[in-house]
Amino acid sequence: MADSINPVHWFEISVNDMDRAKKFYESVLGLQLDLNRVESTLMAWFPTTEGGAGCSGALLKSEGRTPSHHGTMIYFSVSDIEAVLARVEAAGGRTLTPRTDIGEYGFYAYFEDSEGNRVGLHSSG
C-alpha cells in the first residue's frame, strides 16, 4: 500500500530530439522545463512545488528509450482541454481523441506530441 494519497512519484516521457520536445511542451503547457544531464541521460524536468498535489517528471533522451503510442499513459491536468489541444496543433503535435465527456469524472483527450508519444489531458470541467 502506498504511503501517500497519490502513489505516483515521477514520470518520464521518452524523446528523440530534446530541443524540439522541450519547446513543444513549454509551448503547449505554458511552463518552463529545466534542462539537466544525469550521467549519459539528457533530461528536461517539469516544475514542481514542495508539498503540492501530484507528481513531477521529465522529458528523457537516453539510449534504449523510444517514444511510443503504446505502454503507460500519462495525463496532464489542465483547466481548458480545447485551448491546450489548439496549442498542441500549433506546436506540431496532433489531436488523437478530442475532448470527451466522462460524466462526473470530467473530460479527457489524447494527443500525439512532437516525438510520437500518445499523451492524455484531463479536466474537471
C-alpha positions in Angstrom: 0.0 0.0 0.0 1.2 3.5 -0.9 2.4 5.8 1.9 0.5 8.8 0.4 -2.8 9.7 -1.2 -1.1 10.0 -4.6 1.2 7.0 -5.1 2.8 8.4 -8.3 6.2 9.9 -7.6 7.8 10.5 -11.0 7.2 10.1 -14.8 9.4 10.1 -17.8 8.4 10.9 -21.4 10.9 9.5 -23.9 12.1 11.8 -26.7 14.3 11.7 -29.7 15.0 15.4 -30.1 15.3 17.2 -26.7 15.3 20.7 -28.1 12.1 20.1 -30.2 10.3 18.2 -27.3 11.3 20.8 -24.7 10.0 23.6 -27.0 6.8 21.6 -27.7 5.9 21.0 -24.0 6.8 24.5 -22.9 4.5 25.9 -25.7 1.7 23.5 -25.1 1.6 23.6 -21.2 2.9 27.2 -20.8 5.7 26.4 -18.4 9.5 26.3 -18.3 11.4 23.0 -18.2 14.8 22.8 -16.6 17.4 21.1 -18.8 19.8 18.7 -16.9 22.2 15.9 -17.7 22.4 12.9 -15.3 25.3 10.8 -16.4 24.7 10.0 -20.1 21.0 10.9 -19.9 19.6 14.3 -21.0 16.5 15.4 -19.1 14.2 18.3 -19.1 12.5 18.5 -15.7 8.9 19.7 -15.3 8.5 22.2 -12.5 7.1 21.1 -9.1 6.1 22.7 -5.9 7.1 21.3 -2.5 4.2 19.7 -0.8 1.9 20.3 -3.9 -0.5 17.7 -5.2 0.5 15.3 -7.9 4.0 14.4 -9.0 6.6 15.7 -11.4 8.7 14.2 -14.1 10.9 14.8 -17.1 11.4 14.5 -20.8 14.1 11.9 -21.2 16.6 11.3 -24.0 18.5 8.2 -23.3 19.9 5.1 -25.2 17.2 2.4 -25.4 14.3 4.8 -24.7 11.9 5.2 -27.6 8.7 7.4 -27.9 5.6 5.4 -28.4 1.8 5.3 -28.5 2.0 2.0 -26.5 2.5 1.4 -22.8 1.9 3.6 -19.9 -0.3 6.7 -20.4 0.3 10.0 -18.6 -2.4 12.6 -18.2 -1.7 16.2 -17.7 -4.4 18.0 -15.6 -5.4 21.2 -17.4 -8.2 23.8 -17.0 -9.2 24.1 -20.7 -8.6 21.0 -22.9 -9.7 22.8 -26.1 -7.2 25.6 -25.6 -4.4 23.0 -24.9 -5.3 21.0 -28.0 -5.1 24.1 -30.1 -1.6 24.7 -28.8 -0.7 21.1 -29.5 -1.7 21.5 -33.1 0.2 24.9 -33.4 3.3 23.3 -31.8 3.5 20.4 -34.3 1.5 17.8 -32.5 -1.9 16.4 -33.4 -5.1 15.6 -31.6 -5.8 11.9 -31.4 -9.1 12.0 -29.4 -10.9 15.3 -29.0 -12.3 16.5 -25.7 -14.6 13.7 -24.5 -17.1 13.8 -21.7 -16.7 11.1 -18.9 -19.6 12.2 -16.8 -18.9 13.0 -13.2 -15.2 12.5 -13.8 -14.9 15.4 -16.2 -13.3 15.3 -19.6 -10.3 13.8 -21.3 -8.5 14.0 -24.7 -5.4 12.4 -26.2 -2.7 14.0 -28.4 0.5 12.9 -30.1 3.5 15.0 -29.1 6.3 16.2 -31.3 8.2 12.9 -30.6 5.4 10.4 -31.4 4.2 9.8 -27.8 0.5 9.4 -27.0 -0.3 11.7 -24.1 -3.6 12.4 -22.2 -5.2 15.5 -20.9 -7.8 15.7 -18.1 -10.0 18.5 -16.9 -12.8 18.5 -14.3 -14.9 21.0 -16.3 
